[in-house]
Amino acid sequence: MSSDLSDRRFWLAKEDEIKRAETTDIYFVNTAQVLAAKGHDPEVVMEIYARGVPYPDPWGIVTGIYEVAKLLEGLPISVSAMEEGEAFLTAPGSAIYEPILQIEGPYKAFAPYENPVLGLLCSSTSVSTKAARVKAVAGDKTVFSFGTRRTHPALAPLIERAAYIGGFENVSNVLGAKLMGKKPVGTMPHALIQCIGEPVEAWRAFDEVMPRDLLRIALVDTFYDEKTEAIMAWEALGSKLDGVRLDTPSSRRGDFKKIVEEVRWELNIRGGNKVKIFVSGGMDENDVANLAPLADGFGVGTSVSWPPVIDFSAKIVEVKAGGKTLYRAKRGDIGGMKSVYRNEKKFEDILLLAKDSAPQGAKPLLAPLISNGKIVRTFRSIDDIRRSVLSKVKRLRSLAPRLVAR
C-alpha cells in the first residue's frame, strides 16, 4: 500500500469530515449501529465538565463554544452552554462539578460528535486558560503569542484566537491574525542577522526596508552577548530604535534577570531610556512574573501553544424512558441535569438540579446555544470577550473562588 495520501496533502481532517463526525472513535459508531438495530434511541442529557485543572487554583477560561455550535448546528438536539470566555470553577477532592455545556436529544443523533466536541473544547480552553494565567502575572506589560511554530499549522488560528481571548495583546501568526481582523506582530528572526552576517548591517537593512509604522525592535543576542549587542543597536539606530529583544535560549542564559538589568543600565546611561526591552524564548508564567518588573513586554510561545490540557469529560446524566426521567449517572459521576449560578460578589458558583429554584441574586452561567438544531446565540466580538476575561481574571486572583452544591 502506498504511503502517499490520495485525497489531501497533509495528515489533517477537512472541515466537512469534522462536520460529519468522521474524526470520532469507532465505539461511538458501534453504539449508534446497535441502538438503530434494536430500535432503542432514548432522549438523554449529556454534560461536559472538568473535574480539575492542572494548576494550583481551581479555575479556567472556557473557549471553543463557537466552534462547538458550528459543529452541532443542524442536529435534532438542543444545547446550553457557558458564554465564550466565561470563567469556570472546579472542586478538587469533591464529587461535584459544574457543566460548561449540556446536550439534550436522542443519543444516536449526536453520539459520534462526542470526540470532536471534546477536542474543540479541550484544545481551545487549554490555550486560553494558560494565556490568562500568563497575562495575569504580566500585569500591564505587553504579552504577544509566539507559539504556533510548535503545533500543527492547521491549529494556528485556533491557538491565536484563544491566546488573544485569554488576554494577550496580539499574535504573530499571519493567518491567525488575519482571521481575527488584526495586524500580526513581530520584527526579525536570528536568520536575518545570520544571512547578512553582521548585526549592525542587518538592523540597518531592516530599518531601510521596512515601513515606518513597524517598530524598530532589534534582536540582540545572535553573535555576541545581549548587553554588547544592545549597545551596538543603540549606537547604530539611535532614537529610531524602539526596542531590543532578548531571545536567549535557557541553556545560555545564566541569571536572565541580571542580564535584563545589565541591558537596561547600559541603554539608560547612553541616553536610551525610552528603548523598550522585550524578552522571549521558553517563557512561562514563572519567568514572566520574575521579569515583569524589568521587561516591557514578552513573547510567549510553547508554554501557551502547547499547554497543560484541560481534561473535559462528557457523560450522560439523565435518560428519558417510558415517559419518565431517570437519573442515570455512571460510577464516579452525579446524576441529573444541573444548573450553575454565580454569586458575583464572592465569585462563588452554586450547583443545583436544573428543576430547582435559582438562588436569589445569582447569575445563571448556562444559556441556550442551540434549540432544535438552530443556533440561537449571538456571539460577541473577540475584543469584547477579551475585555471580559481580563476583568474576570483580575477578580479571580483577588478573591477565593469556590464551587458549592445546594
RODO-2510 file (C-alpha; in nm, 4 decimals, decimal comma):
residues 406
     n   res          X          Y          Z
     1     m     0,0000     0,0000     0,0000
     2     s     0,1371     0,3408    -0,0936
     3     s     0,2260     0,5725     0,1914
     4     d     0,1118     0,8680    -0,0203
     5     l    -0,2208     1,0313     0,0625
     6     s    -0,4560     1,0220    -0,2346
     7     d    -0,7051     1,2938    -0,1416
     8     r    -0,5041     1,5531     0,0567
     9     r    -0,1542     1,6848     0,1107
    10     f    -0,1377     1,6794     0,4892
    11     w    -0,2446     1,4468     0,7667
    12     l    -0,5362     1,6577     0,8821
    13     a    -0,9127     1,6406     0,8713
    14     k    -1,1094     1,8528     0,6298
    15     e    -1,3858     2,0782     0,7638
    16     d    -1,6576     1,8635     0,6047
    17     e    -1,5118     1,5488     0,7609
    18     i    -1,5191     1,7100     1,1040
    19     k    -1,8752     1,8294     1,0463
    20     r    -1,9788     1,4729     0,9554
    21     a    -1,8153     1,3441     1,2766
    22     e    -1,5694     1,1301     1,0801
    23     t    -1,2973     1,2127     1,3333
    24     t    -1,4798     1,0203     1,6058
    25     d    -1,3757     0,6997     1,7821
    26     i    -1,5197     0,3795     1,6377
    27     y    -1,7032     0,2760     1,9536
    28     f    -1,9437     0,5665     1,9086
    29     v    -2,0228     0,4378     1,5589
    30     n    -2,0702     0,0876     1,7017
    31     t    -2,3084     0,2223     1,9661
    32     a    -2,5183     0,4085     1,7098
    33     q    -2,5448     0,0908     1,4982
    34     v    -2,6550    -0,1217     1,7958
    35     l    -2,9172     0,1329     1,9038
    36     a    -3,0511     0,1568     1,5479
    37     a    -3,0685    -0,2203     1,5070
    38     k    -3,2559    -0,2605     1,8343
    39     g    -3,4860     0,0347     1,7778
    40     h    -3,3638     0,1887     2,1009
    41     d    -3,2744     0,5570     2,0872
    42     p    -3,3625     0,7310     2,4142
    43     e    -3,3673     1,1026     2,4810
    44     v    -3,0741     1,1830     2,7069
    45     v    -2,8978     1,4715     2,8746
    46     m    -2,5202     1,4771     2,8423
    47     e    -2,2999     1,7160     3,0401
    48     i    -1,9443     1,8234     2,9617
    49     y    -1,7251     1,9261     3,2534
    50     a    -1,3760     1,9243     3,4015
    51     r    -1,3026     1,7610     3,7364
    52     g    -0,9973     1,9767     3,7848
    53     v    -0,7372     2,1958     3,6185
    54     p    -0,3589     2,1407     3,6092
    55     y    -0,2922     2,4480     3,8244
    56     p    -0,2975     2,5220     4,1989
    57     d    -0,6086     2,7431     4,1871
    58     p    -0,9271     2,5808     4,0522
    59     w    -1,0336     2,7951     3,7578
    60     g    -1,0131     2,8020     3,3800
    61     i    -1,1331     3,0125     3,0867
    62     v    -1,3615     2,8222     2,8510
    63     t    -1,3277     2,8779     2,4763
    64     g    -1,4334     2,6703     2,1788
    65     i    -1,8071     2,7236     2,2354
    66     y    -1,8377     2,8977     1,8985
    67     e    -1,6858     2,6036     1,7117
    68     v    -1,8997     2,3529     1,9012
    69     a    -2,2083     2,5481     1,7939
    70     k    -2,0961     2,5308     1,4299
    71     l    -2,0231     2,1593     1,4660
    72     l    -2,3608     2,0646     1,6174
    73     e    -2,5740     2,3041     1,4147
    74     g    -2,8445     2,1180     1,2225
    75     l    -2,8647     1,8139     1,4513
    76     p    -3,2027     1,7377     1,6155
    77     i    -3,0771     1,8435     1,9573
    78     s    -3,0726     2,1396     2,1951
    79     v    -2,7601     2,2691     2,3652
    80     s    -2,6992     2,5006     2,6589
    81     a    -2,3522     2,6326     2,7326
    82     m    -2,1462     2,8904     2,9123
    83     e    -2,0525     3,2021     2,7205
    84     e    -1,7274     3,2049     2,5247
    85     g    -1,4593     3,3340     2,7616
    86     e    -1,6505     3,2510     3,0789
    87     a    -1,4538     3,1516     3,3863
    88     f    -1,5417     2,8054     3,5159
    89     l    -1,4560     2,6566     3,8525
    90     t    -1,3695     2,3073     3,9706
    91     a    -1,3932     2,1448     4,3125
    92     p    -1,0826     1,9297     4,3665
    93     g    -1,1432     1,6487     4,6108
    94     s    -1,5203     1,6654     4,5636
    95     a    -1,7656     1,4647     4,3522
    96     i    -1,9382     1,7807     4,2303
    97     y    -1,8580     1,9619     3,9072
    98     e    -2,0091     2,2407     3,7026
    99     p    -2,1089     2,1623     3,3437
   100     i    -1,9798     2,4045     3,0826
   101     l    -2,2094     2,2573     2,8171
   102     q    -2,5192     2,0345     2,8077
   103     i    -2,6712     1,8435     2,5173
   104     e    -3,0348     1,7260     2,5106
   105     g    -3,1692     1,4979     2,2416
   106     p    -3,1813     1,1428     2,1046
   107     y    -2,8452     0,9902     2,1832
   108     k    -2,7948     0,8285     1,8440
   109     a    -2,8214     1,1697     1,6758
   110     f    -2,5129     1,3105     1,8452
   111     a    -2,3197     1,0077     1,9732
   112     p    -2,0381     1,0340     1,7134
   113     y    -1,9887     1,4027     1,7936
   114     e    -1,8531     1,3473     2,1449
   115     n    -1,4965     1,3190     2,0143
   116     p    -1,4853     1,6414     1,8106
   117     v    -1,6816     1,8358     2,0754
   118     l    -1,4303     1,7422     2,3433
   119     g    -1,1382     1,8067     2,1099
   120     l    -1,2571     2,1569     2,0222
   121     l    -1,3191     2,2473     2,3857
   122     c    -1,0037     2,0889     2,5295
   123     s    -0,7696     2,2380     2,2701
   124     s    -0,9026     2,5923     2,2840
   125     t    -0,9742     2,6094     2,6583
   126     s    -0,6290     2,4793     2,7470
   127     v    -0,4694     2,7637     2,5481
   128     s    -0,6999     3,0382     2,6757
   129     t    -0,6578     2,9244     3,0363
   130     k    -0,2789     2,9237     3,0144
   131     a    -0,2772     3,2592     2,8344
   132     a    -0,4969     3,4127     3,1036
   133     r    -0,2587     3,2946     3,3726
   134     v     0,0454     3,4314     3,1912
   135     k    -0,1213     3,7656     3,1293
   136     a    -0,2313     3,7845     3,4927
   137     v     0,1271     3,7836     3,6194
   138     a     0,2431     4,0168     3,3401
   139     g     0,0059     4,2866     3,4646
   140     d     0,0213     4,5948     3,2444
   141     k     0,3201     4,4628     3,0484
   142     t     0,2597     4,3589     2,6875
   143     v     0,2386     3,9890     2,6008
   144     f     0,2440     3,8521     2,2448
   145     s     0,1689     3,4994     2,1251
   146     f     0,4743     3,3499     1,9526
   147     g     0,3964     2,9784     1,9757
   148     t     0,2272     2,8478     1,6629
   149     r     0,5519     2,7054     1,5265
   150     r     0,5297     2,4394     1,7981
   151     t     0,1974     2,2929     1,6820
   152     h     0,0353     2,1640     1,3649
   153     p    -0,0130     2,4640     1,1337
   154     a    -0,3800     2,3780     1,0907
   155     l    -0,4303     2,4749     1,4559
   156     a    -0,2634     2,8166     1,4268
   157     p    -0,5848     3,0221     1,4028
   158     l    -0,7414     2,8382     1,6979
   159     i    -0,4321     2,8930     1,9124
   160     e    -0,4004     3,2611     1,8299
   161     r    -0,7703     3,3279     1,8918
   162     a    -0,7631     3,1500     2,2284
   163     a    -0,4425     3,3266     2,3334
   164     y    -0,5861     3,6653     2,2404
   165     i    -0,9119     3,5982     2,4243
   166     g    -0,7061     3,4834     2,7232
   167     g    -0,5559     3,8311     2,7442
   168     f    -0,2571     3,8546     2,5112
   169     e    -0,2237     4,1881     2,3325
   170     n    -0,1577     4,0432     1,9897
   171     v    -0,0336     3,7441     1,7921
   172     s     0,2473     3,6747     1,5458
   173     n     0,0845     3,4212     1,3148
   174     v    -0,0192     3,5755     0,9824
   175     l    -0,3343     3,3701     0,9203
   176     g    -0,4367     3,3703     1,2858
   177     a    -0,4182     3,7497     1,2944
   178     k    -0,5972     3,7827     0,9585
   179     l    -0,8970     3,5776     1,0686
   180     m    -0,9287     3,7946     1,3800
   181     g    -0,9010     4,1176     1,1824
   182     k    -0,5698     4,2021     1,3481
   183     k    -0,2270     4,3003     1,2232
   184     p     0,0351     4,0396     1,3209
   185     v     0,3265     4,1499     1,5376
   186     g     0,6952     4,0689     1,5032
   187     t     1,0103     4,2121     1,3533
   188     m     1,3039     3,9818     1,2772
   189     p     1,4414     3,6321     1,3452
   190     h     1,8023     3,5336     1,4014
   191     a     1,8024     3,4106     1,0407
   192     l     1,8030     3,7674     0,9066
   193     i     2,1170     3,8524     1,1011
   194     q     2,2804     3,5215     1,0117
   195     c     2,2075     3,5675     0,6418
   196     i     2,3513     3,9185     0,6364
   197     g     2,6358     3,8147     0,8645
   198     e     2,6694     4,1191     1,0903
   199     p     2,4135     4,2528     1,3412
   200     v     2,4539     4,6262     1,2733
   201     e     2,4242     4,5775     0,8984
   202     a     2,1134     4,3608     0,9487
   203     w     1,9441     4,6137     1,1788
   204     r     2,0188     4,8976     0,9361
   205     a     1,8854     4,6939     0,6439
   206     f     1,5661     4,6268     0,8362
   207     d     1,5315     4,9979     0,9111
   208     e     1,5824     5,0899     0,5466
   209     v     1,3398     4,8348     0,4022
   210     m     1,0540     4,8029     0,6478
   211     p     0,7627     5,0535     0,6542
   212     r     0,7818     5,3292     0,9137
   213     d     0,4797     5,2055     1,1078
   214     l     0,6669     4,8869     1,2013
   215     l     0,8551     4,9206     1,5274
   216     r     1,2345     4,9045     1,5124
   217     i     1,2960     4,6273     1,7641
   218     a     1,6431     4,4796     1,7253
   219     l     1,7118     4,1167     1,8130
   220     v     2,0279     4,1436     2,0260
   221     d     2,1671     3,8007     2,1081
   222     t     2,2806     3,6423     1,7812
   223     f     2,6622     3,6534     1,7815
   224     y     2,7618     3,8494     2,0938
   225     d     2,6190     3,8798     2,4427
   226     e     2,2951     4,0673     2,4959
   227     k     2,4483     4,3720     2,6593
   228     t     2,7051     4,4179     2,3829
   229     e     2,4526     4,3849     2,1008
   230     a     2,2042     4,6145     2,2771
   231     i     2,4723     4,8851     2,2925
   232     m     2,5573     4,8208     1,9256
   233     a     2,1898     4,8553     1,8292
   234     w     2,1551     5,1849     2,0150
   235     e     2,4725     5,3249     1,8616
   236     a     2,3624     5,2141     1,5136
   237     l     1,9991     5,3346     1,5181
   238     g     1,9894     5,5903     1,7989
   239     s     1,6478     5,7455     1,8531
   240     k     1,4996     5,5281     1,5766
   241     l     1,5473     5,2249     1,7982
   242     d     1,2115     5,1434     1,9611
   243     g     1,3253     4,8384     2,1481
   244     v     1,5537     4,5398     2,1803
   245     r     1,4500     4,1762     2,2079
   246     l     1,6375     3,9140     2,4052
   247     d     1,5573     3,5666     2,2762
   248     t     1,8370     3,3878     2,4586
   249     p     1,7812     3,0115     2,4967
   250     s     1,7679     2,8847     2,8537
   251     s     2,0883     2,6841     2,8002
   252     r     2,2846     3,0107     2,7538
   253     r     2,1114     3,2450     2,9936
   254     g     2,2638     3,2188     3,3360
   255     d     2,0659     3,4594     3,5520
   256     f     1,8314     3,6122     3,2945
   257     k     1,7051     3,8762     3,5340
   258     k     2,0581     4,0074     3,5797
   259     i     2,1105     4,0100     3,2037
   260     v     1,7994     4,2237     3,1569
   261     e     1,9171     4,4545     3,4363
   262     e     2,2540     4,4958     3,2647
   263     v     2,0926     4,5778     2,9295
   264     r     1,8605     4,8310     3,0912
   265     w     2,1501     5,0010     3,2721
   266     e     2,3755     5,0217     2,9689
   267     l     2,0995     5,1626     2,7488
   268     n     1,9999     5,4185     3,0122
   269     i     2,3475     5,5585     3,0700
   270     r     2,3824     5,6138     2,6941
   271     g     2,0541     5,8019     2,6660
   272     g     1,8421     5,5048     2,5576
   273     n     1,5946     5,5332     2,8450
   274     k     1,2979     5,5097     2,6086
   275     v     1,4202     5,1938     2,4377
   276     k     1,1930     4,9104     2,5478
   277     i     1,3166     4,5651     2,6401
   278     f     1,1260     4,2599     2,5187
   279     v     1,2112     3,9046     2,6181
   280     s     1,1157     3,5756     2,4557
   281     g     1,2291     3,2165     2,4324
   282     g     1,0864     2,9488     2,6643
   283     m     0,8787     3,1922     2,8685
   284     d     0,6129     3,0652     3,1088
   285     e     0,4226     3,2417     3,3859
   286     n     0,7066     3,1972     3,6347
   287     d     0,9553     3,3658     3,4000
   288     v     0,7091     3,6425     3,3215
   289     a     0,6407     3,7068     3,6906
   290     n     1,0154     3,7197     3,7621
   291     l     1,0952     3,9612     3,4790
   292     a     0,7806     4,1774     3,4770
   293     p     0,9363     4,4479     3,6988
   294     l     1,2173     4,4950     3,4418
   295     a     1,0933     4,3992     3,0954
   296     d     0,8438     4,5972     2,8888
   297     g     0,6953     4,3025     2,7063
   298     f     0,7080     3,9306     2,6459
   299     g     0,6843     3,6918     2,3551
   300     v     0,5372     3,3698     2,4932
   301     g     0,5347     3,0602     2,2776
   302     t     0,5368     2,6912     2,3581
   303     s     0,4007     2,7184     2,7134
   304     v     0,0771     2,8623     2,5702
   305     s     0,0522     2,6903     2,2317
   306     w     0,1256     2,3504     2,3916
   307     p    -0,0180     2,3973     2,7430
   308     p    -0,1233     2,1500     3,0126
   309     v    -0,4538     2,0058     2,8982
   310     i    -0,7911     2,0871     3,0494
   311     d    -0,9315     1,7346     3,0619
   312     f    -1,3012     1,7715     2,9819
   313     s    -1,5304     1,4696     3,0050
   314     a    -1,8730     1,4091     2,8518
   315     k    -2,1209     1,1937     3,0451
   316     i    -2,4893     1,1098     3,0262
   317     v    -2,6700     1,2160     3,3454
   318     e    -3,0376     1,1652     3,2521
   319     v    -3,2281     0,9204     3,0322
   320     k    -3,5943     0,9560     2,9412
   321     a    -3,7735     0,6205     2,9233
   322     g    -4,1409     0,5258     2,9476
   323     g    -4,2430     0,8851     2,9984
   324     k    -4,0154     0,9166     3,2995
   325     t    -3,6872     1,0972     3,3572
   326     l    -3,4286     0,8634     3,5078
   327     y    -3,1192     0,9905     3,6853
   328     r    -2,8626     0,7574     3,5336
   329     a    -2,5018     0,8514     3,6024
   330     k    -2,2094     0,6119     3,5764
   331     r    -1,9973     0,5242     3,8772
   332     g    -1,7987     0,8267     3,9925
   333     d    -2,0421     1,0808     3,8442
   334     i    -2,3506     1,2540     3,9808
   335     g    -2,6870     1,2240     3,8064
   336     g    -2,9425     1,4771     3,6965
   337     m    -2,9366     1,7783     3,4653
   338     k    -2,7802     2,0648     3,6566
   339     s    -2,7807     2,4428     3,6671
   340     v    -2,4939     2,6657     3,7735
   341     y    -2,5344     3,0114     3,9218
   342     r    -2,2720     3,2627     4,0260
   343     n    -2,2670     3,4895     4,3258
   344     e    -2,0670     3,7644     4,1571
   345     k    -1,9738     3,9411     4,4789
   346     k    -1,7977     3,6375     4,6267
   347     f    -1,7193     3,4616     4,2969
   348     e    -1,8964     3,1582     4,4360
   349     d    -2,0578     2,9171     4,1903
   350     i    -2,3648     2,7305     4,3107
   351     l    -2,4548     2,3908     4,1634
   352     l    -2,8086     2,2519     4,1836
   353     l    -3,0534     2,0431     3,9840
   354     a    -3,1971     2,2248     3,6842
   355     k    -3,5509     2,1843     3,8208
   356     d    -3,4640     2,3645     4,1468
   357     s    -3,5283     2,7340     4,2059
   358     a    -3,2496     2,9770     4,1256
   359     p    -3,0603     3,1275     4,4212
   360     q    -3,1671     3,4849     4,4830
   361     g    -2,9454     3,7441     4,3183
   362     a    -2,7239     3,4864     4,1440
   363     k    -2,6395     3,4890     3,7735
   364     p    -2,7037     3,1762     3,5611
   365     l    -2,3927     3,0569     3,3773
   366     l    -2,5623     2,8244     3,1285
   367     a    -2,7745     2,9707     2,8487
   368     p    -2,9287     2,8352     2,5253
   369     l    -2,6798     2,7840     2,2430
   370     i    -2,8769     2,5606     2,0037
   371     s    -3,2516     2,4989     2,0005
   372     n    -3,3754     2,2082     1,7872
   373     g    -3,0687     2,2304     1,5666
   374     k    -3,0669     2,6088     1,5241
   375     i    -2,8038     2,8373     1,6754
   376     v    -2,9889     3,0863     1,8947
   377     r    -2,6964     3,2785     2,0419
   378     t    -2,5429     3,5993     1,9108
   379     f    -2,1668     3,5719     1,9549
   380     r    -1,9742     3,8679     2,0924
   381     s    -1,6634     4,0077     1,9266
   382     i    -1,3294     3,8695     2,0377
   383     d    -1,2364     4,2115     2,1758
   384     d    -1,5453     4,2177     2,3975
   385     i    -1,4703     3,8630     2,5134
   386     r    -1,1080     3,9524     2,5866
   387     r    -1,2062     4,2536     2,7968
   388     s    -1,4465     4,0370     2,9947
   389     v    -1,1781     3,7743     3,0526
   390     l    -0,9261     4,0290     3,1794
   391     s    -1,1824     4,1627     3,4243
   392     k    -1,2758     3,8160     3,5477
   393     v    -0,9167     3,7028     3,5920
   394     k    -0,8364     4,0116     3,7973
   395     r    -1,1231     3,9252     4,0328
   396     l    -1,0324     3,5563     4,0410
   397     r    -0,6860     3,6463     4,1675
   398     s    -0,8136     3,8843     4,4336
   399     l    -1,0831     3,6518     4,5731
   400     a    -1,1050     3,2868     4,6755
   401     p    -1,3437     3,1431     4,4149
   402     r    -1,5221     2,8209     4,5025
   403     l    -1,7817     2,5804     4,3724
   404     v    -2,0527     2,4613     4,6148
   405     a    -2,3610     2,2412     4,5831
   406     r    -2,7068     2,3101     4,7213
***
